[in-house]
Amino acid sequence: MQVEQQILDAGAQIIWVLEQDSFLQPGTPEGCRNFVDAQGSSLGWCVGDAETMPVPGTFDNSPFSKARGFDIVVVRETMTIVYSTNHGTTSGNENITGEQLLAEIQAIAAGL
């Protein structure tokens, strides 16, 4: 949770997206919160991909998420995605740490 607080302190906001639950059902905000809480996090907002608009599954169907998790950094003023990375067990994923993501956020914030 320390890295999460540092991410917030760097000026970023954490938004957790649950694409599917452990039963392979579309994610809900409640399911997201339950998962994140179980992982020991109390920071950030939760989104369930089953309830994204205008089409459910927006995150799961995005180019960022192909059977994996991902991080994106968006600059609020321009809503431009300035950084992305992915996680997962399939080959080709970067699987960066929270500390590495924090360093990317700090570098982006310093350049604004």
C-alpha positions in Angstrom: 0.0 0.0 0.0 3.0 2.3 0.5 3.6 2.4 -3.3 0.0 3.2 -3.9 0.1 6.2 -1.6 3.3 7.4 -3.4 1.5 7.1 -6.7 -1.3 9.3 -5.3 1.2 11.7 -3.9 2.8 12.0 -7.3 -0.5 13.4 -8.6 -1.9 10.3 -10.2 -5.2 8.5 -9.5 -5.5 4.7 -9.2 -8.5 3.2 -11.0 -8.7 -0.6 -10.7 -10.7 -2.4 -13.4 -12.0 -5.9 -12.9 -12.6 -7.5 -16.3 -13.7 -10.8 -15.0 -14.1 -12.4 -11.5 -12.7 -15.8 -10.5 -15.8 -17.5 -11.9 -15.1 -15.9 -15.3 -18.1 -13.7 -15.0 -18.0 -10.1 -16.1 -16.5 -7.8 -13.4 -18.6 -5.5 -11.3 -17.5 -2.6 -9.1 -18.4 -4.6 -6.0 -16.4 -7.5 -7.1 -13.5 -5.2 -7.9 -13.6 -3.7 -4.5 -13.8 -7.1 -2.8 -10.8 -8.3 -4.7 -8.7 -5.1 -4.1 -9.7 -5.1 -0.4 -8.6 -8.8 -0.1 -5.3 -7.8 -1.6 -4.8 -5.3 1.2 -5.5 -2.1 -0.8 -7.9 0.6 0.4 -6.8 3.2 -2.2 -8.2 3.9 -5.7 -11.5 3.7 -7.5 -13.0 0.4 -8.7 -14.7 -0.2 -12.0 -16.5 -3.3 -13.2 -16.0 -4.0 -16.9 -19.5 -5.5 -17.1 -20.9 -2.0 -16.5 -18.7 0.1 -18.7 -20.6 2.3 -21.1 -21.5 2.6 -23.9 -20.6 -1.1 -24.3 -19.8 -3.6 -21.5 -16.4 -5.1 -21.9 -14.7 -2.0 -23.1 -11.5 -2.7 -21.2 -11.5 -6.4 -21.9 -11.9 -5.7 -25.6 -9.2 -2.9 -25.7 -5.9 -3.4 -27.4 -4.3 -3.1 -24.0 -5.9 -6.3 -22.6 -5.3 -9.5 -24.4 -5.6 -12.1 -21.7 -3.6 -10.0 -19.3 -3.7 -7.0 -17.0 -2.4 -3.6 -17.9 -1.5 -0.1 -16.6 -2.1 3.0 -18.5 -1.2 6.6 -17.6 -3.4 9.3 -19.0 -2.7 13.1 -18.7 -5.8 14.7 -17.3 -5.5 17.9 -19.3 -5.3 16.2 -22.7 -6.8 12.8 -21.9 -3.9 11.4 -23.9 -2.5 8.0 -23.0 1.2 8.7 -22.5 2.3 5.3 -21.1 1.1 1.7 -21.1 2.4 -1.6 -19.9 1.0 -5.1 -19.4 1.0 -7.9 -16.9 0.3 -11.6 -17.0 1.6 -15.1 -17.4 1.5 -15.1 -21.2 4.9 -14.4 -22.9 5.7 -10.9 -24.0 4.3 -9.1 -20.9 6.5 -6.6 -19.1 5.2 -7.4 -15.6 6.7 -4.2 -14.1 6.6 -3.6 -10.3 4.7 -0.9 -8.5 8.0 0.9 -7.9 8.7 0.9 -11.6 5.3 2.2 -12.4 5.8 4.9 -9.8 9.1 6.0 -11.5 7.2 6.3 -14.8 4.5 8.4 -13.2 7.0 10.6 -11.5 8.9 11.1 -14.8 5.7 12.0 -16.6 4.7 14.4 -13.9 8.1 16.1 -14.0 7.7 16.7 -17.7 4.3 18.4 -17.5 
